[in-house]
Amino acid sequence: MYPYYWYLDRPKQEQFDRCLEHLLVWLKDARQRFRSGVRNSRVIELEKSDHYVFIRDEADVVREMRKFLLENAFLRR
């Protein structure tokens, strides 16, 4: 949940929850569109992460990027 969620009153939390349901459906579809629309793409999902994934989970991001780049370097030859 977002940090400010608990500061919202009950009606605003309910509104947030309704919007979040739609957002999660859209995100799932967006990931699928990316997977099927971008050749040699890879979607890595890190649980309990957020927009600052590059800062908070730097080692995971670097590891996955290196793995992807090394595997795909051979495809360009």
Phi and psi restraints in degrees (range 20) as a CNS / XPLOR table:
assign (resid 1 and name C) (resid 2 and name N)
       (resid 2 and name CA) (resid 2 and name C) 1.0 -75.3 20.0 2
assign (resid 2 and name N) (resid 2 and name CA)
       (resid 2 and name C) (resid 3 and name N) 1.0 148.1 20.0 2
assign (resid 2 and name C) (resid 3 and name N)
       (resid 3 and name CA) (resid 3 and name C) 1.0 -57.0 20.0 2
assign (resid 3 and name N) (resid 3 and name CA)
       (resid 3 and name C) (resid 4 and name N) 1.0 -33.5 20.0 2
assign (resid 3 and name C) (resid 4 and name N)
       (resid 4 and name CA) (resid 4 and name C) 1.0 -82.7 20.0 2
assign (resid 4 and name N) (resid 4 and name CA)
       (resid 4 and name C) (resid 5 and name N) 1.0 -6.2 20.0 2
assign (resid 4 and name C) (resid 5 and name N)
       (resid 5 and name CA) (resid 5 and name C) 1.0 -54.3 20.0 2
assign (resid 5 and name N) (resid 5 and name CA)
       (resid 5 and name C) (resid 6 and name N) 1.0 -43.7 20.0 2
assign (resid 5 and name C) (resid 6 and name N)
       (resid 6 and name CA) (resid 6 and name C) 1.0 -73.1 20.0 2
assign (resid 6 and name N) (resid 6 and name CA)
       (resid 6 and name C) (resid 7 and name N) 1.0 -11.8 20.0 2
assign (resid 6 and name C) (resid 7 and name N)
       (resid 7 and name CA) (resid 7 and name C) 1.0 -88.1 20.0 2
assign (resid 7 and name N) (resid 7 and name CA)
       (resid 7 and name C) (resid 8 and name N) 1.0 -10.6 20.0 2
assign (resid 7 and name C) (resid 8 and name N)
       (resid 8 and name CA) (resid 8 and name C) 1.0 -77.5 20.0 2
assign (resid 8 and name N) (resid 8 and name CA)
       (resid 8 and name C) (resid 9 and name N) 1.0 147.8 20.0 2
assign (resid 8 and name C) (resid 9 and name N)
       (resid 9 and name CA) (resid 9 and name C) 1.0 -74.6 20.0 2
assign (resid 9 and name N) (resid 9 and name CA)
       (resid 9 and name C) (resid 10 and name N) 1.0 169.4 20.0 2
assign (resid 9 and name C) (resid 10 and name N)
       (resid 10 and name CA) (resid 10 and name C) 1.0 -56.1 20.0 2
assign (resid 10 and name N) (resid 10 and name CA)
       (resid 10 and name C) (resid 11 and name N) 1.0 -46.8 20.0 2
assign (resid 10 and name C) (resid 11 and name N)
       (resid 11 and name CA) (resid 11 and name C) 1.0 -61.3 20.0 2
assign (resid 11 and name N) (resid 11 and name CA)
       (resid 11 and name C) (resid 12 and name N) 1.0 -37.4 20.0 2
assign (resid 11 and name C) (resid 12 and name N)
       (resid 12 and name CA) (resid 12 and name C) 1.0 -69.8 20.0 2
assign (resid 12 and name N) (resid 12 and name CA)
       (resid 12 and name C) (resid 13 and name N) 1.0 -35.6 20.0 2
assign (resid 12 and name C) (resid 13 and name N)
       (resid 13 and name CA) (resid 13 and name C) 1.0 -63.9 20.0 2
assign (resid 13 and name N) (resid 13 and name CA)
       (resid 13 and name C) (resid 14 and name N) 1.0 -41.1 20.0 2
assign (resid 13 and name C) (resid 14 and name N)
       (resid 14 and name CA) (resid 14 and name C) 1.0 -64.4 20.0 2
assign (resid 14 and name N) (resid 14 and name CA)
       (resid 14 and name C) (resid 15 and name N) 1.0 -40.5 20.0 2
assign (resid 14 and name C) (resid 15 and name N)
       (resid 15 and name CA) (resid 15 and name C) 1.0 -63.8 20.0 2
assign (resid 15 and name N) (resid 15 and name CA)
       (resid 15 and name C) (resid 16 and name N) 1.0 -43.8 20.0 2
assign (resid 15 and name C) (resid 16 and name N)
       (resid 16 and name CA) (resid 16 and name C) 1.0 -59.1 20.0 2
assign (resid 16 and name N) (resid 16 and name CA)
       (resid 16 and name C) (resid 17 and name N) 1.0 -45.5 20.0 2
assign (resid 16 and name C) (resid 17 and name N)
       (resid 17 and name CA) (resid 17 and name C) 1.0 -60.3 20.0 2
assign (resid 17 and name N) (resid 17 and name CA)
       (resid 17 and name C) (resid 18 and name N) 1.0 -42.2 20.0 2
assign (resid 17 and name C) (resid 18 and name N)
       (resid 18 and name CA) (resid 18 and name C) 1.0 -63.5 20.0 2
assign (resid 18 and name N) (resid 18 and name CA)
       (resid 18 and name C) (resid 19 and name N) 1.0 -44.2 20.0 2
assign (resid 18 and name C) (resid 19 and name N)
       (resid 19 and name CA) (resid 19 and name C) 1.0 -66.1 20.0 2
assign (resid 19 and name N) (resid 19 and name CA)
       (resid 19 and name C) (resid 20 and name N) 1.0 -38.7 20.0 2
assign (resid 19 and name C) (resid 20 and name N)
       (resid 20 and name CA) (resid 20 and name C) 1.0 -62.9 20.0 2
assign (resid 20 and name N) (resid 20 and name CA)
       (resid 20 and name C) (resid 21 and name N) 1.0 -38.7 20.0 2
assign (resid 20 and name C) (resid 21 and name N)
       (resid 21 and name CA) (resid 21 and name C) 1.0 -57.4 20.0 2
assign (resid 21 and name N) (resid 21 and name CA)
       (resid 21 and name C) (resid 22 and name N) 1.0 -45.5 20.0 2
assign (resid 21 and name C) (resid 22 and name N)
       (resid 22 and name CA) (resid 22 and name C) 1.0 -66.6 20.0 2
assign (resid 22 and name N) (resid 22 and name CA)
       (resid 22 and name C) (resid 23 and name N) 1.0 -39.1 20.0 2
assign (resid 22 and name C) (resid 23 and name N)
       (resid 23 and name CA) (resid 23 and name C) 1.0 -63.6 20.0 2
assign (resid 23 and name N) (resid 23 and name CA)
       (resid 23 and name C) (resid 24 and name N) 1.0 -42.7 20.0 2
assign (resid 23 and name C) (resid 24 and name N)
       (resid 24 and name CA) (resid 24 and name C) 1.0 -63.6 20.0 2
assign (resid 24 and name N) (resid 24 and name CA)
       (resid 24 and name C) (resid 25 and name N) 1.0 -38.4 20.0 2
assign (resid 24 and name C) (resid 25 and name N)
       (resid 25 and name CA) (resid 25 and name C) 1.0 -63.9 20.0 2
assign (resid 25 and name N) (resid 25 and name CA)
       (resid 25 and name C) (resid 26 and name N) 1.0 -45.1 20.0 2
assign (resid 25 and name C) (resid 26 and name N)
       (resid 26 and name CA) (resid 26 and name C) 1.0 -62.9 20.0 2
assign (resid 26 and name N) (resid 26 and name CA)
       (resid 26 and name C) (resid 27 and name N) 1.0 -42.8 20.0 2
assign (resid 26 and name C) (resid 27 and name N)
       (resid 27 and name CA) (resid 27 and name C) 1.0 -63.0 20.0 2
assign (resid 27 and name N) (resid 27 and name CA)
       (resid 27 and name C) (resid 28 and name N) 1.0 -42.0 20.0 2
assign (resid 27 and name C) (resid 28 and name N)
       (resid 28 and name CA) (resid 28 and name C) 1.0 -60.0 20.0 2
assign (resid 28 and name N) (resid 28 and name CA)
       (resid 28 and name C) (resid 29 and name N) 1.0 -44.2 20.0 2
assign (resid 28 and name C) (resid 29 and name N)
       (resid 29 and name CA) (resid 29 and name C) 1.0 -65.8 20.0 2
assign (resid 29 and name N) (resid 29 and name CA)
       (resid 29 and name C) (resid 30 and name N) 1.0 -40.1 20.0 2
assign (resid 29 and name C) (resid 30 and name N)
       (resid 30 and name CA) (resid 30 and name C) 1.0 -62.9 20.0 2
assign (resid 30 and name N) (resid 30 and name CA)
       (resid 30 and name C) (resid 31 and name N) 1.0 -41.5 20.0 2
assign (resid 30 and name C) (resid 31 and name N)
       (resid 31 and name CA) (resid 31 and name C) 1.0 -62.5 20.0 2
assign (resid 31 and name N) (resid 31 and name CA)
       (resid 31 and name C) (resid 32 and name N) 1.0 -41.6 20.0 2
assign (resid 31 and name C) (resid 32 and name N)
       (resid 32 and name CA) (resid 32 and name C) 1.0 -66.0 20.0 2
assign (resid 32 and name N) (resid 32 and name CA)
       (resid 32 and name C) (resid 33 and name N) 1.0 -41.2 20.0 2
assign (resid 32 and name C) (resid 33 and name N)
       (resid 33 and name CA) (resid 33 and name C) 1.0 -61.8 20.0 2
assign (resid 33 and name N) (resid 33 and name CA)
       (resid 33 and name C) (resid 34 and name N) 1.0 -40.3 20.0 2
assign (resid 33 and name C) (resid 34 and name N)
       (resid 34 and name CA) (resid 34 and name C) 1.0 -64.3 20.0 2
assign (resid 34 and name N) (resid 34 and name CA)
       (resid 34 and name C) (resid 35 and name N) 1.0 -47.4 20.0 2
assign (resid 34 and name C) (resid 35 and name N)
       (resid 35 and name CA) (resid 35 and name C) 1.0 -57.0 20.0 2
assign (resid 35 and name N) (resid 35 and name CA)
       (resid 35 and name C) (resid 36 and name N) 1.0 -43.6 20.0 2
assign (resid 35 and name C) (resid 36 and name N)
       (resid 36 and name CA) (resid 36 and name C) 1.0 -85.8 20.0 2
assign (resid 36 and name N) (resid 36 and name CA)
       (resid 36 and name C) (resid 37 and name N) 1.0 -20.6 20.0 2
assign (resid 36 and name C) (resid 37 and name N)
       (resid 37 and name CA) (resid 37 and name C) 1.0 -98.5 20.0 2
assign (resid 37 and name N) (resid 37 and name CA)
       (resid 37 and name C) (resid 38 and name N) 1.0 -17.4 20.0 2
assign (resid 37 and name C) (resid 38 and name N)
       (resid 38 and name CA) (resid 38 and name C) 1.0 -114.5 20.0 2
assign (resid 38 and name N) (resid 38 and name CA)
       (resid 38 and name C) (resid 39 and name N) 1.0 112.6 20.0 2
assign (resid 38 and name C) (resid 39 and name N)
       (resid 39 and name CA) (resid 39 and name C) 1.0 -59.9 20.0 2
assign (resid 39 and name N) (resid 39 and name CA)
       (resid 39 and name C) (resid 40 and name N) 1.0 138.9 20.0 2
assign (resid 39 and name C) (resid 40 and name N)
       (resid 40 and name CA) (resid 40 and name C) 1.0 60.6 20.0 2
assign (resid 40 and name N) (resid 40 and name CA)
       (resid 40 and name C) (resid 41 and name N) 1.0 25.4 20.0 2
assign (resid 40 and name C) (resid 41 and name N)
       (resid 41 and name CA) (resid 41 and name C) 1.0 -81.4 20.0 2
assign (resid 41 and name N) (resid 41 and name CA)
       (resid 41 and name C) (resid 42 and name N) 1.0 161.9 20.0 2
assign (resid 41 and name C) (resid 42 and name N)
       (resid 42 and name CA) (resid 42 and name C) 1.0 -146.0 20.0 2
assign (resid 42 and name N) (resid 42 and name CA)
       (resid 42 and name C) (resid 43 and name N) 1.0 130.5 20.0 2
assign (resid 42 and name C) (resid 43 and name N)
       (resid 43 and name CA) (resid 43 and name C) 1.0 -106.5 20.0 2
assign (resid 43 and name N) (resid 43 and name CA)
       (resid 43 and name C) (resid 44 and name N) 1.0 121.8 20.0 2
assign (resid 43 and name C) (resid 44 and name N)
       (resid 44 and name CA) (resid 44 and name C) 1.0 -109.6 20.0 2
assign (resid 44 and name N) (resid 44 and name CA)
       (resid 44 and name C) (resid 45 and name N) 1.0 124.0 20.0 2
assign (resid 44 and name C) (resid 45 and name N)
       (resid 45 and name CA) (resid 45 and name C) 1.0 -109.0 20.0 2
assign (resid 45 and name N) (resid 45 and name CA)
       (resid 45 and name C) (resid 46 and name N) 1.0 118.3 20.0 2
assign (resid 45 and name C) (resid 46 and name N)
       (resid 46 and name CA) (resid 46 and name C) 1.0 -103.5 20.0 2
assign (resid 46 and name N) (resid 46 and name CA)
       (resid 46 and name C) (resid 47 and name N) 1.0 114.6 20.0 2
assign (resid 46 and name C) (resid 47 and name N)
       (resid 47 and name CA) (resid 47 and name C) 1.0 -66.2 20.0 2
assign (resid 47 and name N) (resid 47 and name CA)
       (resid 47 and name C) (resid 48 and name N) 1.0 150.2 20.0 2
assign (resid 47 and name C) (resid 48 and name N)
       (resid 48 and name CA) (resid 48 and name C) 1.0 57.0 20.0 2
assign (resid 48 and name N) (resid 48 and name CA)
       (resid 48 and name C) (resid 49 and name N) 1.0 36.0 20.0 2
assign (resid 48 and name C) (resid 49 and name N)
       (resid 49 and name CA) (resid 49 and name C) 1.0 -115.7 20.0 2
assign (resid 49 and name N) (resid 49 and name CA)
       (resid 49 and name C) (resid 50 and name N) 1.0 173.7 20.0 2
assign (resid 49 and name C) (resid 50 and name N)
       (resid 50 and name CA) (resid 50 and name C) 1.0 -146.9 20.0 2
assign (resid 50 and name N) (resid 50 and name CA)
       (resid 50 and name C) (resid 51 and name N) 1.0 -161.3 20.0 2
assign (resid 50 and name C) (resid 51 and name N)
       (resid 51 and name CA) (resid 51 and name C) 1.0 -59.7 20.0 2
assign (resid 51 and name N) (resid 51 and name CA)
       (resid 51 and name C) (resid 52 and name N) 1.0 -25.4 20.0 2
assign (resid 51 and name C) (resid 52 and name N)
       (resid 52 and name CA) (resid 52 and name C) 1.0 -93.6 20.0 2
assign (resid 52 and name N) (resid 52 and name CA)
       (resid 52 and name C) (resid 53 and name N) 1.0 28.9 20.0 2
assign (resid 52 and name C) (resid 53 and name N)
       (resid 53 and name CA) (resid 53 and name C) 1.0 -56.5 20.0 2
assign (resid 53 and name N) (resid 53 and name CA)
       (resid 53 and name C) (resid 54 and name N) 1.0 -34.0 20.0 2
assign (resid 53 and name C) (resid 54 and name N)
       (resid 54 and name CA) (resid 54 and name C) 1.0 -66.2 20.0 2
assign (resid 54 and name N) (resid 54 and name CA)
       (resid 54 and name C) (resid 55 and name N) 1.0 -25.0 20.0 2
assign (resid 54 and name C) (resid 55 and name N)
       (resid 55 and name CA) (resid 55 and name C) 1.0 -93.6 20.0 2
assign (resid 55 and name N) (resid 55 and name CA)
       (resid 55 and name C) (resid 56 and name N) 1.0 -50.1 20.0 2
assign (resid 55 and name C) (resid 56 and name N)
       (resid 56 and name CA) (resid 56 and name C) 1.0 -71.4 20.0 2
assign (resid 56 and name N) (resid 56 and name CA)
       (resid 56 and name C) (resid 57 and name N) 1.0 -38.4 20.0 2
assign (resid 56 and name C) (resid 57 and name N)
       (resid 57 and name CA) (resid 57 and name C) 1.0 -121.1 20.0 2
assign (resid 57 and name N) (resid 57 and name CA)
       (resid 57 and name C) (resid 58 and name N) 1.0 47.1 20.0 2
assign (resid 57 and name C) (resid 58 and name N)
       (resid 58 and name CA) (resid 58 and name C) 1.0 -55.8 20.0 2
assign (resid 58 and name N) (resid 58 and name CA)
       (resid 58 and name C) (resid 59 and name N) 1.0 -44.3 20.0 2
assign (resid 58 and name C) (resid 59 and name N)
       (resid 59 and name CA) (resid 59 and name C) 1.0 -62.7 20.0 2
assign (resid 59 and name N) (resid 59 and name CA)
       (resid 59 and name C) (resid 60 and name N) 1.0 -41.1 20.0 2
assign (resid 59 and name C) (resid 60 and name N)
       (resid 60 and name CA) (resid 60 and name C) 1.0 -64.6 20.0 2
assign (resid 60 and name N) (resid 60 and name CA)
       (resid 60 and name C) (resid 61 and name N) 1.0 -42.4 20.0 2
assign (resid 60 and name C) (resid 61 and name N)
       (resid 61 and name CA) (resid 61 and name C) 1.0 -64.4 20.0 2
assign (resid 61 and name N) (resid 61 and name CA)
       (resid 61 and name C) (resid 62 and name N) 1.0 -47.2 20.0 2
assign (resid 61 and name C) (resid 62 and name N)
       (resid 62 and name CA) (resid 62 and name C) 1.0 -63.2 20.0 2
assign (resid 62 and name N) (resid 62 and name CA)
       (resid 62 and name C) (resid 63 and name N) 1.0 -43.1 20.0 2
assign (resid 62 and name C) (resid 63 and name N)
       (resid 63 and name CA) (resid 63 and name C) 1.0 -59.9 20.0 2
assign (resid 63 and name N) (resid 63 and name CA)
       (resid 63 and name C) (resid 64 and name N) 1.0 -47.3 20.0 2
assign (resid 63 and name C) (resid 64 and name N)
       (resid 64 and name CA) (resid 64 and name C) 1.0 -67.0 20.0 2
assign (resid 64 and name N) (resid 64 and name CA)
       (resid 64 and name C) (resid 65 and name N) 1.0 -37.7 20.0 2
assign (resid 64 and name C) (resid 65 and name N)
       (resid 65 and name CA) (resid 65 and name C) 1.0 -64.9 20.0 2
assign (resid 65 and name N) (resid 65 and name CA)
       (resid 65 and name C) (resid 66 and name N) 1.0 -44.9 20.0 2
assign (resid 65 and name C) (resid 66 and name N)
       (resid 66 and name CA) (resid 66 and name C) 1.0 -62.6 20.0 2
assign (resid 66 and name N) (resid 66 and name CA)
       (resid 66 and name C) (resid 67 and name N) 1.0 -43.6 20.0 2
assign (resid 66 and name C) (resid 67 and name N)
       (resid 67 and name CA) (resid 67 and name C) 1.0 -59.8 20.0 2
assign (resid 67 and name N) (resid 67 and name CA)
       (resid 67 and name C) (resid 68 and name N) 1.0 -46.5 20.0 2
assign (resid 67 and name C) (resid 68 and name N)
       (resid 68 and name CA) (resid 68 and name C) 1.0 -62.1 20.0 2
assign (resid 68 and name N) (resid 68 and name CA)
       (resid 68 and name C) (resid 69 and name N) 1.0 -48.0 20.0 2
assign (resid 68 and name C) (resid 69 and name N)
       (resid 69 and name CA) (resid 69 and name C) 1.0 -65.3 20.0 2
assign (resid 69 and name N) (resid 69 and name CA)
       (resid 69 and name C) (resid 70 and name N) 1.0 -40.6 20.0 2
assign (resid 69 and name C) (resid 70 and name N)
       (resid 70 and name CA) (resid 70 and name C) 1.0 -66.8 20.0 2
assign (resid 70 and name N) (resid 70 and name CA)
       (resid 70 and name C) (resid 71 and name N) 1.0 -40.5 20.0 2
assign (resid 70 and name C) (resid 71 and name N)
       (resid 71 and name CA) (resid 71 and name C) 1.0 -66.8 20.0 2
assign (resid 71 and name N) (resid 71 and name CA)
       (resid 71 and name C) (resid 72 and name N) 1.0 -36.1 20.0 2
assign (resid 71 and name C) (resid 72 and name N)
       (resid 72 and name CA) (resid 72 and name C) 1.0 -89.9 20.0 2
assign (resid 72 and name N) (resid 72 and name CA)
       (resid 72 and name C) (resid 73 and name N) 1.0 -10.7 20.0 2
assign (resid 72 and name C) (resid 73 and name N)
       (resid 73 and name CA) (resid 73 and name C) 1.0 -63.4 20.0 2
assign (resid 73 and name N) (resid 73 and name CA)
       (resid 73 and name C) (resid 74 and name N) 1.0 -33.4 20.0 2
assign (resid 73 and name C) (resid 74 and name N)
       (resid 74 and name CA) (resid 74 and name C) 1.0 -74.8 20.0 2
assign (resid 74 and name N) (resid 74 and name CA)
       (resid 74 and name C) (resid 75 and name N) 1.0 -22.4 20.0 2
assign (resid 74 and name C) (resid 75 and name N)
       (resid 75 and name CA) (resid 75 and name C) 1.0 -72.6 20.0 2
assign (resid 75 and name N) (resid 75 and name CA)
       (resid 75 and name C) (resid 76 and name N) 1.0 -24.8 20.0 2
assign (resid 75 and name C) (resid 76 and name N)
       (resid 76 and name CA) (resid 76 and name C) 1.0 -83.7 20.0 2
assign (resid 76 and name N) (resid 76 and name CA)
       (resid 76 and name C) (resid 77 and name N) 1.0 -12.1 20.0 2
